[in-house]
């Protein structure tokens, strides 16, 4: 409401989550661990540690 833009994690009506963060796909794509991959339609989005820790209390265990 203040006009500020910041990272966020939102639960969607279908139970999945949307992440608003910084698109760093080009920078990080070649640095993914060997056991990680992404499809052409997926992006690597970075959020701050603080954002994830604050969201943790709102993410259900199951």
N, C-alpha and C positions, 0 to 999 in steps of 0.2 A: 504494500500500500504506500510505502514511502518513496517508491520509484527506484529503490536500490535493487540491484540484481545480484543474486548470490546462488551458490550451489544449493541443491535441495534434493530430497528423496521423497517421492510421492507414491502412496498406494493407490492403484487404480481400482475401478469398480469390479474388475474381474479377479482381483487378488494379486495381480502382478505389480511390479514396482517400476516407476520411471525415475531416471536420474537426470537432473539438470546439472551440468558441469562444463568443463572446458574440453573441447574436442582436441585431443592430442594424438590422433591416429597416425598422422604422417611421422611424427617424432618418435613414437613408441612402437610402431608396428614391427620393426625389425629387431626390437629388443625384448619381445615376449619370450617367456620361458618355453622350453621345448615341448612341454605338455599343454601349452595354451595356444589357441588359434581363434580366428574370427572369420566369419563369412564376409563376402564382398559388401553385403548390405549392413554390416555391423560396424560400429565406430568404437574407438577406445576413448572413453570419457573419464576425466579425472575430477575427483572431488577431494576436498581437504579431509584430513584425518578428523578434525574437529566436527565436520558435518556428519561423517559416518558415526562417530561416537555419540553425537546428540540424537541421531536417528535410531540408534540401537534400541532405546527403550520403547520405541513405537513399532518395532519389527517383531511380529509374533514368533514364538519358538517353533511352532508347527503349522 
